Structures are given as C-alpha cells and as structure tokens.
C-alpha cells in the first residue's frame, strides 16, 4: 500500500472471515529494488521453511506441446453422436483433422501430430480409406445420425444437391462435366444430401457429374425409406427438383412433398386479385394448378405468397435487366442473352409485354404440395431449406470438401464419408454452442498441454482452461 510520504509499504495482513485480526508491517520501500527485497522477506515470513520448487540453477526445457484438450473435446463429440461404433482410430483421426484443419491426406499426419497423437503413416491412412468402403462406414455414420436426430427425422426431410469439382483434365465414368453449381468447366460429381428439419445430416449420396438433379431425389428417398423402414415422409426440395414426372413418382411411392414452383406466367387467380388492388405483404393464395404429365393435365395444390421485400428486390433486378436490354438495342453494349430482349433478324427490341408480366409476378413465390397442412405451415417448412444450404456452405468452406484430388471412385466415396461425419460433428457443435466452427477452433486450438523437462526429468503441464471455454464445452453435453 502507498504511505503518506509516497513510499510503498509491505505488510502481511491476517483475516478471519472478513475481519482483519493482525497486521505485520515489514517495511517501506522507495525504489523497485527495495520493494522486491521487502516482498521476498514478506513471502519468507508468510511461508517459513518452505522448500523452493526448483533449484536456482534449474534448467526448464519444453520438449513438446499439443492441442490435446481440443482433441479430447472433439473425441467426446464423436462418441456422443455414436460414431465410436466404428472401431477405427485412424478414421476417427481423419474426421477430427478434417474439422480442425482441412488439408491433404498426407498433411493430415502433421495435424494429428499437433494434437499429441502417434504419428500416422501414409500407408495406414490409405488402409483406413479402403476399410471405409469395405466395411460400409457411411452406413454406420448414417445410422448414428438417424438415431441422434430421431424422432424428428421421421416427419420432415430436407433434400438438396450440390456439385464438387476435381483438379483433373480428363473425364471418366464418374467424374464428368455437367451443370456446375459453381459455374466451373472441370469434371465434377453431383452430391445429394438429406437432412432433418434443422439441417442435421442424415444421408449422403453421390452421382455422375452429368446427372440431372431431378433424377437424384427419388433414388435417394427410396434408399433412405428402405434403410429405416419409414412410411410417412414429408420431403422438402427446391424448384430444381420440380418436374411433373417426379411429383407423380413421389405420389405413387406414397411420399408427401413440398416443392418450390417456378412461375413462368402470372396465375389467373393472382391476376384477379391484382386487378382489385395491390397485394398485401404476406398475403397467401391457396389454389389448384394444372401440370402436364405424359400428355395428361393433372391438378395439384399450389400455394402462392406475396412479400413486399421480395417484390422490391425482384423489381430492382427487372429494371436492371431492362436497362441492359435498352443499351443493347441502341448498340451501346455488345449483344448478350437477355430475357426481355426480342431478336428478329437484325432487329432488336424490348418485349414490354413480358416486362409487364414479370413485374406483375414480382414478390410472388409458389409452393407445390400434396399435403393438407395449413398454407403457412407449408411455407414455413419450405423455408427450412436454408438449413441444408448452410450445411453445404459449411462442407465447402469450413471442411473444404472440394476440390477433390482423388481419382478412383472408392477413394472419392471414402473422402465423402469423412466429410459426412465431419459435417455432422460440426453441425452438432454449432447448434449446441452457437459458435461457428472457425470461432470454436480459435477458442480451443491455442490451449496446449506441454511436456517439460526439468533438469532432465519429464513432467506434463496441462493447459489452463479459461472460464469462457469451460462454458462452451459444457454446452456440448
């Protein structure tokens, strides 16, 4: 404490409860050197006879440091989801390493060594990849995910596809050029993902790179349905899955569905409402619309909803497209494809009738369903698709599922199985903690335990776990 003279007084204060029972004054210091001597004297009086932990000339050397705590936490999540039924420590290490630092299989050995694990060999990794296929690890992961997600996994299923490209020049029977989600020309594969209503992954399937999206949904659903003996499934998918044939097949197979509807022209019911006045924000129109299937017209329930926010965005994009078309007609810019530009020989003109029709549909989105659920519930169920889109973003950015460098199909499928397991763990962590995987790693990865040599004797120094990290880990159950 400071004294009135400006010196620093060193005292030993004894308290019983909150009451000070004794104060022993050691001395007053005017310099840093005097203060250090008085503090040393006070500590000696405070703990008389205590032996020093180290000799004055003791040599302390850090032999190694590892993010062991991070591995223990991720290992507990792996077990919590039931993935430990796969008795393969190498596969477990590959999944955990994919979450921590997605990298090549060869560089994964470095990531695992930084976790304090025994170094893996390139041979052991490739043996594990072969076991992943031979012992059907993906089925085991899928069953564990389904068991964790049940019973909500029965009622509402989300389905979507994405494409993963390869750093390769030539195609083969599996890696083919096709319609790329990332607008790339490289060979690719199509990956279909089934999740529950919260986006938790349940099944992953792969198809040739030129396979149409509409041809993936039925095989994936049939395999999923047979695998778990399910009867009543409501599947939600985006407009890319919408085809009359698909809807008929889903109905024949006993599925309920909610699918986005492409609106090529303004429905008659909406035209009538617009004629009476502008649509209200959130207004819902529940109708029956015709679909042509095998030259037969069939009626299906279509729900339309108008949103002002969506309308403003649509109108803005329409105006941009019209302005571009006008610049093309005047010759100010080069000719490009434009939906509002009509070309007849050398004549270019704006299709104002089409512009008017597009503006009339601005803000309107359609949903096709064969359920009898209230319209608002149908719309809410469809909007859950953002969860599966978030899972795809996570797999591509955080887990770096692509580009894929494997050539053989078995190796590609093994890679996808590792990504599938890592995606489930990442989704669990984000859902429980509210943190992105990147922020979760920033919190836990710096916490390292160390092997310290003290005069040649080996000691283990555990990581000091901050309070906020303990709070995060407790949320993981």
N, C-alpha and C positions, 0 to 999 in steps of 0.2 A: 504494500500500500504506500501511497505518497504521504510524506510528512509535510508539516507546515513550512519547513525550511527548503523543501524541494527535493529532499533525499528520498530514496526508496527503502522503506522499512521491510525487513523479512521477519515474519512471525509464524509460529506454529499455533494454530487455533484448534482447541478441542471442543467438540459439541456433543451433547447428549440430546438426541431428538433435534429440536430446533433451538435449544438453549446453549449458549456459549458458557462452558464451565471452566475454561482455562485458556489463557493467552501467554505464550512464552516468547519474549522478544529476543531475537537472535542478533540483530544489529541493523545499522543503517548504511546504505551504500550510496556513494556519489558518482561512481564510474561503473561501466559494464563489468570490468574485471572484479571489482569489489562485490558486485551483485552476484556474479557467478560463484565466487568463493563462499558468500553467505548462503546461497541456495544449496551448495554442496554440503556445507556444515549442517544446515537445517535438515536435509534429507538423511544425513548420517544419524542425527539425533532422533529423527522420526522413525527410522528403521535400524536401531542399533544392532550390530553384529551380523547383518545380512550379508551373505557372500555375493560377490558380483557374478552375473550370469556368464560373462565372458572375461577371459584374461585381457589385460590392456593391450597385449600384442596379438590377440586372436585374429586369425585370418578367415574372413567370410567370403565364400565364392558361390554364386548362383550357378548351379550345374545345368538346370533346365527349367522352363516354365511352360505351362499348358492350360488351355481353357477347359479344364476338367469339369468345372461347375456347369458350363454351358452344355457339355456332353451329357452330364447326369440329368439335367432338366429335359433335354430333348429325348433322351433314352426313356425317361418316365412317361413322356407323351406317347412315344412309340408303343410302350406297354399298355398305357391307358386305352389306346384305340384297338388293342388286341392284335397288333402286328407281330408280337413276340411269339405267336403260334408258328411263325416261320423261323425255324431254328437254324439261322444262317447269320452269323455275326458280321460277315463281310457285306452281305446285302444290307443289313441294318446300318453299317457304317457308310455305305454308298448313299443311302437315303438321307441320313443325317448330314453328310457332307454336302449333298445337293441343296439342302436348306441353308446351310451356313455360308458356303461359297461355291456356287455352281461353276464347275470348271471341267476340263477334260478328265477322262478316267485315269490317265497317268498322273495328272497333277492332283487328283483326289488323294493320292498317297501322302502328299505334303499336308493337305488339310487335316487328314486323320491323325498324322503325327503331331500336329499342333494341338490336338485335343488330348494328347497324352496316351494315345492308343499305340499298340505294337504296329510297327510298320508293315504295310501290306505289300505284296509283290504284284507285279503286273499279271503274272500267271494266276494268282489267287482271285484277282478281280474278274478275269475272263472266265474262270471256272464258275464263279458265282453267277455271272451273266447266263451261262449255259444252264445252271440249276434253276434260274428264274424261269426259263422256258420249260425245261424238262419236268419240273415239279409244279408248274402252273401257279407261281407265286401270285399272279394277278388275281386269280380266282380267290385265293386266301385273303388278299387285301380287300377285294370287293365284298366278301362275306363279313369281314370285320367291320368295314364301313357301314354295311347294311345293318348289322347288329347294333352299332352305335347310334345310327340315325333312326331306327325303329322306335315307336310305331309311325312316326310322321312320314317315313319313307314310303308308306303304302298309299297314302292319299293323293299326294301331288308330286309329280315328277317333272323336272325341267330338262329339256333337251336342246342342245345346240352343237354346231360343228365349227371347227377351225381348220386351218391348214398349217403344216410345218414344213419348211423348205430344207433342202440339203445343199451343202457346198459340193456340188457334183456337176459335171458337164453332161453326162450321158444318162438317159433314162434306162429303166429296166422294167420288169413285170410289176413291180410295186411302186417304185418312185417314178412318177410320171408328171409331166407338165399338165396343168389344168387351171381352172378358175381360182386364182390365188386371193385369199383374204388380204394379203399384204402387197398385192399388185406386183408380184415378182414373176420372173420367167424361169426360175430354177425348177428342177424336178422337186416334187412335193408329195406328201401324203395327206389324206383327209382324216381328221380325228374327231370322233363323236364322243360327247361327254354327257352322262346322265347324272343329275344331282337331285337332292331333295329340295323342298321349297325354300330352304335357307342357303342353297348353293353348296352344300356339303357333298363332295363327290361320291357317287355310288358305283359307277361303272364307266369304263373307258374302252372304246373300240377304234380300230384303225381300218382305213380303206385305201384303195389305189388313188393316186393323186388326181386322176381324171374322173373319179366317181362323182356323180351328181348328188347334191345334198339331199334331194328328195328321195333318193334311193337308199339312204342310210337309216332313216328313222324306224321303219318297220322291222328290219332285221335286228337292230339293237334292242327295241322294245320286246320283241318275241323272245330273244335270248334272256333278257332280264326277267321277264314274266315266268319263263320256264324254270329258271335257276332258283327262284324263290317261291314258286307256287302261288303267285298272286292272281287274283281275279279282277278286282276293281281298281283300275289305274286311271288317273286323270293326268294326261300328258300336256305340257305347255311348250309350244315351239314358236319360232318367229315365222315371218312371211315366206322365207326361203323354203320352208317345208310344205307350203300350201300348194297342193295340186288336187284336182278332183279325184284322181285315182288313189292318191294317198289317203284322202278322207274316207273314201269308200272302203279301202282296205282296213283302216283303223276301225271303222264301224263294224265291218264283217267279223273282225277279230275280237270285238267286244270292248274296245277302248273308248274312254271318254277323252275328249280333246278340247283344247283352247289354243287356237292358232290365229296369228295376225292375218288380216285380209288386205290384199293390195286393192286400192280403189282406183280403177282405170277411168271410170266416169262417175259423175255425181249421181248417187241413188235417187230414184224418183221421190221417195219419202222425204229425203233431205231437201230436195228442190221445193217441195210443197211447203216445208217449214220455213225455208229461207224466204219464200215469196210472201209469207205473213210477217216477216221481220227478222232481224239478226238473231243468230243462235246465242243462247246464254252460255256463260263459262261453266263447263262440266255437264252440259246438257247431254242426255243419253237417249238414243233412238234404238229401240229393240225391234228388229224386223225379221222377215223371211226373205232370203235371196236365192236366185236360181244359179246352179252350177251345171255345166255341161260335162257329162261323164259318159264316154263311149256313145256319143251322139244322143244321149238322153239328158233331158233337163230335170234336175232334182233341186228341191227346196231345202235350204238349211238356215239355221238361226244365225243371223249376223247382228252384232251389237255395234253401234256407232257412238262415239263420244266426241264432242267438240270442246277444245280447250283454247282459251284466248292466248296463252303463252305460246302454244304450238302454232297457232294461226299467225301470230306476229312473225315467228321465225320462217314459216312457210312463205308468207307474203314477201318477206325480205329476200329470200332465195329466188322467188319467182321474178321479182324486179331486177335482180342481178342478171338472171338468165336472159330476160327481155333486153336489157341494156347491151349485153354481149351480142345478142342476135341483131340489134339495130346497127351496131358497129360493123358487123359482117355484111349487112345489106348495103351499107354506104361504102364498103371497101376499105374502111379504116383498119380493120384487122383481118388476118387470114381466116379462111373458112375452116370451121370445126363443127363437129356434131353438136346440135342444139335442138332440144325437143320442141321449141317454139318457132323454129326456122323451117319454112317450107321451100323446097327447091324444085323448080320445074324447068328443066333445061338449064339455061344460063341465068334464069330469073330467080332471085331470092327475095322472099317476103315473109313478114311476120304472120303467123297463124293466130289472129286475135281471138278467134272463137275458142281455140284451145287455151289461150291465156285466161280468158274469162272463166272457162270451165275449171281450170286449175285453181284460180282464186276463190271460186265458189266452194271448192273442197278443202281450202286451207284450214288447218286446225282440226280436221276430222280424221279419226283413226278407227279402223274396223277390226272386229274380233269375231272369228267364226267358231262356233262351239256346238256340240250336240248334248250339252248338259242343260239341266233345268235350273241351274243356280241363278240367284239374282244377278242382274246385269253388273252391278257394282262389284260383286264378288268375282265375277269373270274377269273384269278389267284389272282388279287388284291382283288376281292370280297371274295374269299375263305380265304385269309389271315386275313380278318377281324374277323375270329373266335377267334383270341386271345383275343378279347374284351369280349366275353362271358366266356372264360376260366378265365379271370381276375375277372369277376363278381362272378364266382363260388369260386375262391380263397378268394374273399372279404367276401362272405357269410359264408365260413367255418372258416376263420381265424379271421377277424375283428368282424364279427357278431356272430361267434360261433354257427352256425346253428345245429351242431352236436357235441357230441352225443345228441339224443333226449331222454328225460326221461318220456314223456307222454306214456300212454298205449292205451287209446281209440282213435279211428280214428278221431273223431270230434276235440279232443284236439290237435292231431297231425296236422290236417289241419289248426286249428287256429294258432298254432305255426308257421307254414309255411307262413301264411298270414302276420303275424307280421314281419317275416324275409323278405318277399317280399317287404313290404312297406319300411322297414329299408334299404334294398338293393337299392331301387330306390332313396331314400334320400341321401344315401352315394355316389352313382354314381353321382348324381347331384352336391354334394359338391366337390367331387374330380375333376369332369370335369370343374367346374367353378373356383376353387381356385388353382388347380394344386398341392394340398397337399393330402397326404394320410389321411384317417380318423384318424389314430393314431396321426399324427403330428397336424392335425386340433384340436384334443382334447387336446393335450399338450399345444397348444396356448391359448385355450379359457377356459378350465376347471378350471385353477387356479384363474381366475378372479371372485372374490366373492363379493357380497354385504353383508353388516353386519347390524344386529340390535344391537345398542349400547345403554346402559343405562347410563345416565349422572345424577348423584345424584337421581337415581330412575326414571328419565324421559326418555322415549323411543325415540330414533332417528334412522333414517335409513341412513347408509353410503353406497353410491353407489360405484361400482367398478370403478377404474381408468382404462380406456381402452387405451392401448398403440397404437401408430400410426400404427404400422405394423398390428395389429389386426383389426383396423378400415379399413385398405386397403383390408384385406382378406374378411371381412364381406361385403364390398361394391361390391365385385365381385359376391356375391350371389344374386344380383339384389333384 
